[in-house]
Amino acid sequence: MSVHRLQWSPGRPSVSDVEARAATIGVIRYDIAARRLDLDDRAREIFAAPADRPAMQVWHERVHPDDESVVQRMFEDAHTSLGAECLYRIVLPDRSLRYVLTRSMTIEKTNESGAGVLTGIVLAVDPELGADAVLTRVLDRVSLGFMVLGEDMVVRYINTESERHLGVPRAEILGRHIHDALPRTRDSFFGDFHREVLATRGEVTLQTASLYVPGRTIELTGSFVDGHVAINFRDVTETVERTARLVDAYQSILDRSRHDDLTGVLNRSALLERLTHPDCDLAAPTALLFVDVDYFKEINDTHGHAAGDLVLRTLAQRLRSECGSEDVIGRIGGDEFIIASFAPTGAGVEHRADRLAARLGDRAREPIALDETDVEVSVSIGIAYNSGTVRLADLLALADTALYSAKRTRPDRRGK
């Protein structure tokens, strides 16, 4: 291995939405202060609301004139009371009538007056059913688990979806402290979650592993309403897993775009980007090592390009194995590699770079098996040190000059 060194001395220095799982129940969100209404896909179906029209405008057009006061009272009650509901008629575009049940589920208060965002459910119902029967059907069919706790954590209400998830009949839960009724919650996230809702008097969202269904992820949304904590929860396992798969796929594509296909180290553009825009913890390289494989053309000519590729892959792996956490390695083309050292500045920088170059040379000389024979390769290394603030182009030029000085002193046993 031949090594040459040059020194540079510069003259001058992100509220999760609530979703309905089945196509029976719609979800509405009403911003009280802004008087803006949002409908999910099922709610738009119920109200026959075109996607390109404001939901509030469609709502006013659809509600039967004789029922407007009933709906108005429901929204007024929803400001201060959890679970306000009403049964009313809407007029569809073909002039037919549809009965709709609306019930408030949570409200996120944003100021002292109680204005905020109201989340509710809507359901098209059979008008012959009584309101109480309809309400029971809604709460038992809603896709969300739903429970209401007092400030003392005593369970005031729990729906059927929660029973199914918890595997405990509601009769064994209602009226009891949740830690007594559901012991698994005692030393879990639940206490902190409840306290945070009480402290913020707003809406708190948490994604966590289910305590009762192994392998499932749930999302909880808690709201403080009139001295109670209303908690919706839903299974988001598929969403989380799908998101994780998308992130992994994106990361894989990003990694492939940044790494050299043959050797697996950074490609030229990614390396130069890394050197030009270093991490905040690694301000600038303190040394650059320019590595070139000696007589690489002869390897290709003698053993073929497939053998040459194997040599480059093997050599890149060996070089990378000798680099530490403070080093970045990339292939800038052909048989040339650059290693940037981000070791702390000081008297030991040159010694560290020299020792790294010596290790690289020793590893490179280890025989590489090619079919029926072994080949030995050597490398020439040019080193440039950064003794102060320096432009990357200057440091690269110095390392390149040092490399060719090293190549002139290598053993001249083969023609390149």
C-alpha positions in Angstrom: 0.0 0.0 0.0 1.2 3.5 -0.8 0.0 6.4 1.3 0.6 10.1 0.8 -0.7 13.0 3.0 -1.3 16.7 2.5 -2.2 19.4 5.0 -4.6 22.3 4.4 -3.8 25.5 6.2 -6.2 28.3 5.2 -5.1 31.9 5.3 -8.4 33.0 6.8 -10.3 31.0 8.5 -49.0 16.6 14.1 -56.4 15.5 16.3 -57.0 12.1 15.0 -60.3 11.6 13.3 -63.0 9.3 14.6 -64.0 6.8 12.0 -67.0 4.4 11.5 -66.0 0.8 10.8 -69.3 -0.3 9.2 -71.3 1.4 6.5 -74.3 1.9 8.8 -73.2 4.7 11.0 -71.9 8.1 9.9 -69.7 10.4 11.8 -70.0 14.2 11.9 -67.6 16.8 13.3 -69.0 20.3 14.0 -66.7 23.2 14.7 -68.9 25.4 16.9 -67.0 28.6 16.7 -66.4 28.4 12.9 -69.8 26.9 12.3 -68.3 24.4 9.9 -69.6 20.9 9.5 -67.6 17.9 8.3 -69.3 14.6 7.2 -67.6 11.3 6.6 -68.5 9.2 3.6 -71.4 7.4 5.3 -72.8 10.6 6.7 -72.8 12.1 3.3 -74.7 9.1 2.0 -77.3 9.5 4.7 -77.8 13.2 3.9 -77.4 12.7 0.1 -74.7 15.3 0.2 -72.6 15.8 -2.9 -68.9 15.7 -2.3 -68.4 19.1 -3.9 -70.8 21.0 -1.7 -70.3 22.4 1.8 -71.7 20.0 4.3 -73.3 22.8 6.4 -75.2 24.1 3.4 -76.5 20.6 2.6 -77.5 20.0 6.2 -79.7 23.2 6.3 -81.3 22.2 3.1 -82.1 18.6 4.2 -83.4 19.1 7.7 -87.2 19.2 7.7 -88.5 22.8 8.5 -90.7 21.4 11.3 -87.8 19.7 13.0 -85.2 22.6 12.8 -86.0 23.6 16.4 -85.4 20.1 17.7 -82.0 19.9 16.0 -81.1 23.3 17.2 -81.8 22.3 20.8 -79.8 19.1 20.4 -76.7 21.1 19.3 -77.2 23.6 22.2 -77.4 20.7 24.7 -74.3 19.2 23.2 -72.3 22.2 24.3 -72.7 21.3 27.9 -74.0 17.7 28.1 -72.4 14.5 26.9 -74.7 12.3 24.9 -77.2 14.8 23.6 -79.4 13.3 20.9 -82.5 13.8 18.8 -84.6 12.0 16.1 -85.6 14.2 13.2 -86.6 14.1 9.5 -84.6 15.1 6.5 -86.0 15.8 3.0 -84.0 14.0 0.3 -83.6 15.4 -3.3 -86.5 13.2 -4.5 -88.7 14.9 -1.8 -88.9 11.6 0.2 -88.4 11.7 3.9 -85.7 9.9 5.9 -85.6 9.7 9.7 -82.1 10.3 11.2 -80.8 9.9 14.7 -77.9 12.2 15.8 -76.1 11.8 19.1 -73.1 13.7 20.4 -70.2 11.5 21.4 -67.4 13.8 22.4 -66.7 17.5 22.5 -63.3 19.1 22.4 -63.6 22.4 24.3 -61.2 25.2 23.2 -62.2 28.1 25.4 -64.1 29.1 28.6 -67.4 29.5 26.7 -67.4 25.9 25.8 -67.0 26.4 22.1 -65.0 23.7 20.4 -65.4 20.7 18.1 -68.3 18.4 18.5 -68.0 14.8 17.3 -71.2 12.8 16.8 -72.8 9.9 15.1 -75.7 9.8 12.6 -77.9 6.8 11.7 -80.8 6.4 9.3 -83.5 4.7 11.4 -86.9 3.1 11.1 -89.4 5.7 12.3 -91.6 3.0 13.9 -88.9 2.3 16.5 -89.0 4.3 19.7 -86.1 6.7 20.3 -84.8 4.7 23.2 -84.6 1.5 21.2 -82.8 3.4 18.4 -80.4 4.9 20.8 -79.6 1.5 22.3 -79.0 0.1 18.8 -76.7 3.0 17.9 -74.5 2.6 21.0 -74.3 -1.1 20.6 -73.4 -1.0 16.9 -71.1 2.0 16.9 -67.7 0.9 15.6 -66.0 2.7 18.5 -65.5 1.4 22.0 -67.1 4.0 24.2 -67.0 4.6 27.9 -67.6 7.4 30.3 -65.7 7.8 33.6 -66.1 10.2 36.4 -63.3 12.3 37.7 -62.9 9.6 40.4 -62.4 7.0 37.6 -65.7 5.3 38.4 -67.3 3.8 35.2 -70.5 5.6 34.4 -71.2 4.1 31.0 -69.8 1.4 28.7 -71.1 0.2 25.3 -71.2 -3.3 23.8 -68.1 -2.8 21.6 -66.2 -2.2 24.8 -67.6 -5.3 26.4 -66.4 -7.3 23.3 -62.9 -5.8 23.5 -62.5 -6.2 27.2 -64.2 -9.6 27.5 -66.1 -8.5 30.6 -69.9 -7.9 30.9 -70.8 -4.3 31.5 -72.8 -5.3 34.6 -69.5 -6.2 36.2 -68.0 -2.8 35.3 -70.6 -0.1 35.7 -70.5 1.8 39.0 -67.0 0.5 39.9 -63.6 2.1 39.9 -62.0 1.1 36.7 -58.9 -0.3 38.4 -61.1 -2.6 40.5 -63.3 -3.6 37.6 -60.4 -4.0 35.2 -57.2 -4.8 37.2 -55.0 -4.7 34.1 -55.5 -1.0 33.9 -54.0 -0.4 37.3 -50.3 -0.1 36.4 -50.8 0.8 32.8 -51.1 3.9 30.7 -54.7 4.4 31.7 -54.2 6.4 34.9 -51.9 8.9 33.2 -54.3 9.1 30.2 -57.2 9.9 32.5 -55.2 12.5 34.4 -54.0 14.2 31.3 -57.6 14.6 30.0 -58.6 16.1 33.4 -55.6 18.4 33.4 -56.0 19.7 29.8 -59.8 19.9 29.8 -59.4 19.1 26.1 -59.0 16.2 23.8 -56.1 13.7 24.3 -55.2 11.0 21.8 -53.0 7.9 22.4 -52.0 4.9 20.4 -50.9 1.9 22.4 -50.9 -1.9 22.6 -54.2 -3.3 23.8 -54.2 -4.6 27.4 -56.9 -7.2 26.6 -56.2 -8.4 23.0 -52.6 -9.4 22.5 -51.0 -8.2 19.3 -53.6 -5.5 18.7 -53.0 -1.7 18.7 -55.7 0.6 19.8 -56.2 4.4 19.6 -57.9 6.1 22.5 -59.4 9.6 22.3 -60.4 11.1 25.6 -62.4 14.3 26.2 -63.5 16.2 29.3 -67.2 16.8 29.2 -69.2 18.3 32.1 -67.2 16.7 34.9 -66.7 13.4 33.0 -64.1 11.8 30.9 -65.5 10.4 27.7 -63.2 7.8 26.0 -63.5 6.5 22.5 -61.2 3.7 21.4 -60.8 1.8 18.2 -58.6 -1.0 16.8 -56.0 0.6 14.5 -53.8 -2.5 14.1 -54.2 -2.7 10.4 -53.7 1.0 9.9 -50.5 1.0 12.0 -49.2 -2.1 10.2 -50.0 -0.7 6.8 -48.3 2.6 7.7 -45.2 0.7 8.9 -45.1 -1.3 5.7 -45.3 1.9 3.7 -42.6 3.5 5.8 -40.4 0.5 5.4 -41.0 0.4 1.6 -40.2 4.1 1.3 -37.1 3.7 3.4 -36.0 0.8 1.2 -36.5 2.9 -1.9 -34.6 5.8 -0.3 -31.8 3.5 0.8 -31.4 2.1 -2.7 -31.4 5.5 -4.2 -28.6 6.6 -1.9 -26.4 3.5 -2.0 -24.2 2.1 -4.7 -25.8 -0.9 -6.3 -22.6 -2.9 -6.6 -20.9 -2.3 -3.2 -23.6 -1.1 -0.9 -21.7 1.9 0.4 -23.0 5.5 -0.3 -23.0 6.4 -4.0 -21.3 9.6 -5.3 -24.3 11.9 -5.0 -25.3 10.7 -1.5 -21.7 11.0 -0.3 -21.2 14.5 -1.6 -24.6 15.5 -0.1 -23.5 14.0 3.3 -20.2 16.0 3.1 -21.9 19.2 2.0 -24.7 19.0 4.5 -23.3 17.3 7.6 -25.4 16.3 10.6 -25.6 18.9 13.4 -23.4 16.6 15.6 -20.7 16.2 12.9 -19.9 19.7 11.8 -17.3 19.0 9.0 -14.9 16.2 8.1 -11.5 16.5 9.8 -9.8 14.3 7.3 -10.5 12.7 3.9 -9.0 9.4 2.7 -9.1 8.9 -1.1 -8.7 5.1 -1.8 -7.9 3.7 -5.2 -7.5 0.0 -6.1 -4.0 -0.7 -7.6 -3.9 -2.2 -11.1 -7.7 -2.9 -11.1 -7.8 -2.9 -14.9 -5.5 -5.9 -15.0 -7.9 -7.8 -12.7 -10.8 -7.1 -15.1 -8.6 -8.0 -18.2 -7.3 -11.2 -16.6 -10.3 -12.6 -14.7 -13.3 -10.8 -16.3 -15.6 -8.1 -15.2 -17.6 -10.4 -12.9 -14.5 -11.1 -11.0 -13.7 -7.4 -10.9 -17.2 -6.7 -9.4 -16.6 -9.4 -6.7 -13.3 -7.7 -5.8 -15.0 -4.3 -5.5 -17.8 -5.7 -3.4 -15.4 -7.6 -1.1 -13.1 -4.6 -0.8 -16.0 -2.2 0.1 -17.1 -4.6 2.8 -13.6 -4.7 4.2 -13.2 -1.0 4.1 -16.5 -0.4 5.8 -15.7 -2.9 8.5 -12.6 -0.9 9.5 -14.5 2.4 9.6 -15.9 3.6 12.9 -19.1 5.4 13.8 -17.3 8.7 13.1 -16.5 7.7 9.5 -18.5 7.9 6.3 -17.6 5.8 3.2 -18.8 6.1 -0.3 -17.8 5.0 -3.8 -17.4 7.9 -6.2 -16.9 5.8 -9.3 -14.9 2.9 -10.8 -12.4 1.6 -8.3 -12.3 4.8 -6.2 -13.7 5.2 -2.7 -13.7 8.1 -0.3 -13.7 7.8 3.5 -14.6 11.0 5.4 -13.5 11.1 9.1 -15.5 13.2 11.5 -13.3 12.5 14.5 -13.0 15.4 16.9 -10.4 18.0 16.0 -7.1 17.9 17.9 -3.6 16.6 17.9 -4.8 13.0 17.4 -6.6 13.5 14.1 -3.6 12.8 11.9 -2.5 9.8 14.0 -6.1 8.4 13.8 -6.2 8.8 10.0 -2.8 7.2 9.6 -3.9 4.2 11.7 -7.1 3.9 9.7 -5.2 4.0 6.4 -2.8 1.3 7.7 -5.7 -1.0 8.7 -7.4 -0.4 5.3 -4.2 -1.4 3.5 -3.8 -4.6 5.6 -7.4 -5.7 5.0 -7.2 -5.0 1.3 -4.3 -7.3 0.9 -6.1 -10.3 2.3 -6.6 -12.9 -0.5 -10.0 -12.8 -2.4 -11.2 -16.2 -3.8 -12.1 -16.1 -7.5 -13.4 -19.4 -8.8 -10.2 -21.6 -8.9 -7.7 -19.0 -7.8 -7.1 -16.4 -5.2 -6.1 -12.8 -6.0 -4.4 -10.2 -3.8 -5.0 -6.5 -4.3 -3.5 -3.5 -2.8 -4.7 0.1 -2.5 -3.2 3.5 -2.7 -4.5 6.1 -0.3 -4.3 9.9 -0.3 -5.0 11.7 2.9 -6.0 15.4 3.3 -6.4 17.0 6.8 -8.7 19.8 7.6 -6.9 22.1 10.0 -9.6 24.8 10.0 -12.6 26.0 8.0 -12.2 24.7 4.5 -14.3 24.3 1.4 -15.1 20.7 0.5 -13.8 21.2 -3.1 -10.4 22.2 -1.7 -10.3 19.2 0.6 -11.2 16.8 -2.2 -8.6 18.3 -4.4 -5.9 17.9 -1.8 -6.9 14.3 -1.2 -6.8 13.6 -4.9 -3.4 15.2 -5.2 -2.2 13.1 -2.3 -3.6 9.9 -3.9 -1.7 10.4 -7.1 1.5 11.1 -5.1 0.9 7.8 -3.4 0.3 5.9 -6.7 3.6 7.2 -8.0 5.4 5.4 -5.1 3.6 2.1 -5.3 5.5 -1.0 -6.5 5.6 -1.0 -10.3 5.1 -4.7 -10.8 2.2 -4.6 -13.3 1.1 -2.1 -15.9 -2.3 -0.5 -15.3 
